């Protein structure tokens, strides 16, 4: 594979949203969740992203408890006019209990959260600001209204939501235009197709799939959680990566390998090509955000935007999601799937 590629094509992120590369970059793994990081290699990967036209850079205040935003700050300063910067609020952590996760959507919290992100990122305005998770106890119009106020104040340019249902997306969009919906979507995970995808297409909202490689499972390199994953890797507790589930799910990769061989590609590239082609299937803009800390992987991922799968190949991949063993998370309560009617 060539070390350099021409920049990927661009798309508009939602009606009236920013113009970005058709594939983005998820920065979460730089700070935690997937084991130790080589900071210099991660910085080199970010530079490669810009050169490859991967301009939607995605982070959140919860990643590394703010450390991810701080790590990105020098890169953002060097490339402010070349990238679209996305971050998120809503998942609260406690300093005395790193594994605690709470969700807050109240206006006071939103106002404090954006100030923290602006400070850590070293910017005056955030291009795309997401509600990371929904708290059903807070009226949605109240939360989205607080987000809309940030746009009026010039602290945020565009609004996004993560893990919401189609009905929730419509409710939010009626309060203020939503540029992007970010939720898990891959060959392994298709619950968003129940209502969210259709609503996004109807409203002109872009879809930003996170974990389009199934947290690495779709790369084909995973075999056993106890031997393949380090002590700091959160996938050791993910249902799809453990025990009999892992064995059953590994067997589902056979069609990806077959198609990859036909395209002289990797299974990861085929999985990403499948996600990209959801745009044609559902009639909406799709910008997946695979994450990596390696320059070579970044270039491999970007090259997947140029792979077109045939109808027969798509048909081979169609049944996989229904056969996957295990949920996306040990606790699915904060996902859109848990709130589907």
C-alpha positions in Angstrom: 0.0 0.0 0.0 1.3 3.4 -0.9 2.3 5.6 2.0 0.7 8.7 0.4 -2.8 9.0 -1.1 -4.7 11.8 -2.7 -7.2 13.6 -0.5 -10.5 11.9 -0.1 -13.7 13.6 -1.5 -15.7 16.1 0.5 -19.3 16.3 1.5 -21.5 18.7 3.4 -22.3 17.7 7.0 -26.0 18.2 7.1 -28.1 20.9 5.6 -26.0 24.1 5.8 -23.3 22.3 7.8 -19.5 22.4 7.3 -17.8 20.8 4.4 -15.7 17.8 5.5 -13.9 14.8 4.2 -16.2 11.9 3.6 -14.4 10.0 6.4 -13.5 11.6 9.7 -11.2 10.7 12.6 -12.2 9.5 16.0 -9.6 10.6 18.6 -10.9 8.8 21.6 -8.4 6.0 21.6 -5.4 8.4 21.8 -6.2 9.0 25.5 -7.7 5.8 26.9 -9.8 2.7 26.4 -7.6 0.8 24.0 -4.4 0.5 26.0 -1.2 2.6 26.0 -0.5 5.2 23.3 2.7 6.4 21.7 2.1 10.2 21.8 4.5 11.0 19.0 3.0 8.3 16.7 -0.5 9.7 17.5 0.6 13.2 16.5 2.0 11.9 13.3 -1.3 10.1 12.6 -3.2 13.4 13.0 -0.9 15.1 10.6 -1.4 12.3 8.1 -5.2 12.8 8.5 -5.1 16.4 7.4 -3.0 15.5 4.3 -5.4 12.7 3.4 -8.4 15.1 3.6 -9.7 13.5 6.8 -10.8 16.8 8.3 -13.6 16.0 10.8 -11.8 15.5 14.0 -13.9 14.1 16.8 -13.3 14.2 20.6 -15.3 14.6 23.8 -14.8 16.1 27.2 -15.1 12.7 28.8 -12.2 11.1 26.9 -9.3 11.0 29.4 -11.4 13.3 31.6 -10.4 16.2 29.4 -7.0 15.0 28.5 -8.0 14.1 24.9 -9.1 17.7 24.2 -5.9 19.0 25.7 -3.8 16.6 23.6 -5.5 17.8 20.5 -5.1 21.5 21.3 -1.6 22.1 19.6 -2.8 20.2 16.5 -6.0 22.2 16.4 -4.0 25.5 16.7 -1.7 24.4 13.8 -4.6 23.4 11.5 -7.6 25.5 12.7 -8.6 26.5 9.2 -8.2 23.1 7.7 -10.3 21.0 10.1 -13.8 20.8 11.5 -13.6 20.3 15.2 -16.2 18.3 17.0 -16.5 17.6 20.7 -19.3 16.5 23.1 -20.8 17.0 26.6 -23.1 15.0 28.8 -21.1 12.0 30.2 -19.9 13.0 33.7 -17.1 11.2 35.5 -15.9 11.4 39.1 -12.3 12.0 40.0 -12.6 9.5 42.9 -14.2 6.8 40.8 -12.8 6.6 37.2 -15.4 4.0 36.2 -18.4 6.1 37.2 -20.5 7.3 34.4 -23.4 9.7 34.8 -25.4 11.6 32.2 -26.3 15.3 32.6 -28.2 17.4 30.1 -29.4 20.3 32.3 -28.7 23.8 30.9 -26.4 24.8 33.8 -24.2 21.8 33.1 -24.2 22.4 29.3 -23.0 26.0 29.8 -20.2 24.9 32.2 -19.2 22.0 29.9 -18.8 24.1 26.8 -16.5 26.6 28.7 -14.3 23.7 29.8 -14.0 22.3 26.3 -13.2 25.7 24.8 -10.5 26.2 27.3 -8.9 22.8 26.9 -9.0 22.9 23.1 -7.7 26.5 23.1 -10.4 27.8 20.7 -13.0 30.5 20.7 -15.6 28.4 18.9 -16.4 24.7 18.5 -17.5 23.7 15.0 -19.8 20.9 16.0 -21.0 20.4 19.5 -22.7 17.1 20.4 -24.9 16.0 23.2 -23.0 12.7 23.9 -25.9 10.9 25.6 -29.6 11.7 26.4 -30.9 12.1 29.9 -34.6 11.3 29.6 -35.3 13.0 33.0 -34.5 16.4 31.4 -37.0 17.8 28.9 -35.3 17.5 25.5 -36.5 20.9 24.3 -34.8 22.4 27.4 -31.5 20.8 26.7 -31.5 21.5 23.0 -32.6 25.1 23.7 -29.5 25.5 25.9 -27.4 24.2 23.1 -29.0 26.6 20.6 -28.1 29.5 23.0 -24.5 28.5 22.6 -24.9 29.0 18.8 -26.4 32.4 19.3 -23.5 33.3 21.7 -21.0 32.4 19.0 -19.4 29.6 21.1 -20.7 26.8 18.8 -21.3 26.8 15.0 -23.4 23.6 14.6 -25.3 21.2 16.8 -25.1 17.4 16.9 -26.7 14.5 18.9 -25.5 11.1 19.8 -27.4 7.9 20.4 -30.9 9.3 19.9 -34.0 7.7 18.4 -35.7 9.0 15.2 -38.5 10.6 17.3 -35.9 12.3 19.5 -34.0 13.6 16.5 -37.2 15.1 15.1 -38.1 16.7 18.4 -34.6 18.3 18.7 -34.6 19.4 15.1 -37.8 21.3 15.7 -36.0 23.4 18.3 -32.8 24.0 16.4 -31.4 22.5 13.2 -29.2 19.5 13.9 -26.3 19.0 11.6 -25.2 15.5 12.5 -26.3 12.4 14.4 -23.5 10.3 15.8 -24.3 6.7 16.8 -22.7 3.3 16.4 -23.3 1.8 12.9 -21.4 -1.0 11.3 -21.7 -4.4 9.6 -22.0 -5.7 13.2 -24.4 -3.0 14.6 -27.5 -1.8 12.8 -30.1 -1.0 15.4 -29.9 2.7 14.3 -31.8 1.6 11.1 -35.0 1.1 13.2 -35.8 4.8 13.2 -32.8 7.1 13.5 -31.4 6.7 10.0 -34.7 7.3 8.3 -35.4 10.4 10.4 -31.9 11.7 9.6 -32.5 11.2 5.8 -35.9 12.9 6.1 -34.5 16.0 7.9 -31.3 16.4 6.0 -29.1 15.4 9.0 -25.7 13.8 8.3 -25.0 10.5 10.0 -21.6 10.1 11.7 -21.1 6.4 12.5 -18.7 5.7 15.4 -17.1 2.3 15.9 -17.6 1.6 12.2 -15.0 -1.2 12.6 -16.8 -2.8 15.6 -14.1 -1.5 18.0 -11.6 -3.3 16.0 -13.3 -6.6 15.7 -14.0 -6.1 12.0 -10.3 -5.7 11.3 -10.0 -9.5 11.6 -7.0 -9.3 14.0 -8.9 -10.1 17.2 -9.0 -13.7 18.4 -9.1 -13.8 22.2 -9.8 -11.1 24.8 -7.5 -12.7 27.4 -4.5 -12.8 25.1 -5.1 -10.0 22.5 -6.0 -7.1 24.8 -3.9 -5.3 27.4 -5.0 -4.6 31.0 -6.1 -1.1 30.1 -8.3 -2.1 27.2 -12.0 -1.7 27.9 -13.0 -4.3 25.3 -12.2 -7.0 27.8 -15.6 -6.2 29.3 -17.5 -5.8 26.1 -20.0 -8.7 25.5 -19.0 -9.2 21.9 -15.3 -9.7 22.8 -15.7 -12.3 25.5 -16.1 -16.0 25.7 -18.3 -17.9 23.3 -19.6 -14.6 21.9 -16.1 -13.8 20.6 -15.7 -17.2 19.0 -19.1 -17.0 17.3 -18.5 -13.4 16.1 -15.1 -14.3 14.7 -16.8 -16.8 12.4 -19.0 -14.1 11.0 -16.0 -12.4 9.3 -15.7 -15.0 6.6 -17.7 -13.0 4.0 -15.6 -9.9 4.7 -12.4 -11.9 4.1 -13.8 -13.3 0.8 -14.8 -9.8 -0.4 -11.5 -8.3 0.8 -9.5 -10.8 -1.3 -11.5 -9.9 -4.4 -10.7 -6.2 -3.9 -7.0 -6.8 -2.8 -8.1 -5.0 0.4 -8.3 -5.6 4.1 -11.4 -6.7 6.0 -11.3 -3.2 7.7 -11.5 -1.5 4.3 -14.5 -3.6 3.3 -16.3 -2.9 6.6 -15.7 0.9 6.1 -16.8 0.7 2.4 -20.0 -0.9 3.6 -20.7 1.9 6.0 -19.9 4.5 3.3 -22.3 2.9 0.9 -25.1 3.3 3.5 -25.3 6.8 2.1 -26.6 5.5 -1.2 -28.8 2.9 0.4 -30.6 5.3 2.7 -30.2 8.6 0.9 -28.2 10.7 3.4 -24.7 11.9 4.0 -22.5 9.4 5.9 -19.2 10.3 7.5 -17.8 7.4 9.6 -15.1 8.3 12.2 -12.8 5.3 12.6 -10.1 5.8 15.2 -6.5 4.8 15.1 -3.1 5.8 16.6 -1.1 4.6 13.6 -0.4 6.5 10.4 -0.5 3.4 8.3 -3.9 2.5 9.5 -5.1 6.0 8.9 -4.1 5.8 5.3 -5.6 2.3 5.0 -8.9 3.6 6.4 -9.0 6.6 4.1 -8.3 4.4 1.0 -11.5 2.5 1.8 -13.5 5.6 0.6 -12.6 4.6 -2.9 -13.9 1.0 -2.7 -17.3 0.3 -4.3 -19.0 -2.9 -3.3 -21.2 -4.7 -5.8 -24.8 -5.6 -5.1 -23.8 -9.3 -4.7 -21.1 -8.3 -2.2 -23.5 -6.2 -0.2 -25.9 -9.1 -0.1 -23.2 -11.3 1.4 -22.8 -8.9 4.2 -26.5 -8.2 4.8 -27.3 -11.1 7.2 -24.2 -10.6 9.5 -25.6 -8.0 12.0 -28.6 -10.3 12.9 -26.2 -13.1 13.8 -23.9 -11.1 16.1 -23.6 -12.5 19.7 -23.7 -10.0 22.5 -24.8 -6.4 23.0 -22.8 -3.3 22.0 -22.2 -2.5 25.7 -22.5 -4.4 29.0 -25.1 -1.7 30.0 -27.3 -0.6 27.0 -29.5 1.8 29.1 -28.0 5.0 27.7 -28.2 3.9 24.0 -30.9 4.8 21.6 -31.8 1.1 21.3 -33.0 1.1 24.9 -35.5 3.9 24.2 -37.0 2.6 20.9 -40.8 2.1 21.1 
